Amino acid sequence: MSASANAADKIITYDKSSGDAILASIVKNGGKVLKKYSVINAALVSIPDEAARSFNVRSVRGLKTVSDDEYRYWLEENSFELPSVKEINNKVKDRKASIPLPSHGTAGNLNAVSSGSAAKEAIENSRVYYTEQELPWGIKRVNAPAAWNIDYSKVKVAVLDTGINYNHKDLKSARNGYNAIDPGKSAMDDHGHGTHIAGTIAAIADGKGVAGVVPGIQIYAVKVLDNTGGGKISAVASGVEWAILNKMNVLNMSISSHWDAAVSDMIKAAHKAGITIVASAGNYGNQVRFPANMKETIAVGAVAADGTVPEFSCRGWDLDFIAPGVDIYSTTMDGAWGNNSGTSMAAPHVTGLAALAAAAGANGPEEVRAVLKNAATQLSTVPYAIWQGSGLIDAAKIKKP
């Protein structure tokens, strides 16, 4: 059978023992193997329409799942309009309740950080003091400076997103990792979402702009989404695979959608490989979305500065923690700084805290989860546990397990 002009790209998963035979059969019938994943039993294939009609789990022995390589919009899907900064400020002024900020002492001196740390290396030509003005409310609320004496120089964080503007002056430790959409190009951000995430995690502390939860930590751009925030399932799976093959310690996934077999299998493989995966709960205001609802991931919802969980933040028994996710000030794609809201903005706070837990000696994702849980406290301003999981994490309480 000759290759059809009307061929459909599909992602298939299969039993290990049957994979080679299945892929050979696809080629024999005019199809193509576009990519064979190396860490899970899956492949991206192009199957001619004629063959696709009979290519299913019932007709092919050893075939587990077949799904279209859908292009999905993974960012900021929500049933509620996210509040503007002005609306947030007005609400905070109208409410007496607020989240008490943990005390982290006076402005810190980053010379206290271990001499080999990535934080010092990233700012060696800059000021070594941070200022209170440099700390967004979310960074203060998770008490990040209290843990900056931990040497996190060997911890590697990947941001699976729209890429990162790694030329931003506040993101000196950000690196070009991998472009899963077009491997021949860089992972430079052309949307803005990924750069905002990266700043909350790793913006350097130099007295200017903002400081992240772990200033100057090694952070890698893994571009799986385009300039609209959309991307194919195969690209997301490839991005997670890159994190596994390049031995990342923590992976931030501020994305949400519905379940997919290949992405699910890849996340399970990443967890097994020792990667802590932090995912945003979603902005639908109902049950936690995929992939945050997987037991292998740490699901993060949002909390506002007034101590309330915003209406948009997804919730349920799959939720692990809440973190600052309303009016979050961070780095922007154009080299400046700006505000954004969503569970996407909450997740990177926990990603940074997970990196600190790993640096403190937590061995693997479940030890990291346990350390963070021990460092968390539920808020009295949030009426139900399913709205906040274990609550808010205090970096000062992160201890070696």
Secondary structure, DSSP 4 states (H G I P E B T S, - for coil): -PPPSSEEEEEEEE-GGGHHHHHHHHHHTT-EEEEE-SSSSEEEEEEEHHHHTT-STTTSTTEEEEEE--EEE-S--BSSPPPPHHHHHHHHHH-S--PPPPP--SSPBGGGS-TT-HHHHHTTTS-SB--GGGS-HHHHHTTGGGGTTS--TT-EEEEEES---TTSTT-TTEEEEEESS-TTS----SSSHHHHHHHHHH---SSSS---SSTT-EEEEEE-S-TTSEEEHHHHHHHHHHHHHTT-SEEEE---BS--HHHHHHHHHHHHTT-EEEEE--BSSSBPPBTTTSTTEEEEEEE-TTS---TTS-BSTT--EEEE-SSEEEE-TTSSEEEE-SHHHHHHHHHHHHHHHHHTT--SHHHHHHHHHHTEE--TTS--GGGTTT-EE-GGG----
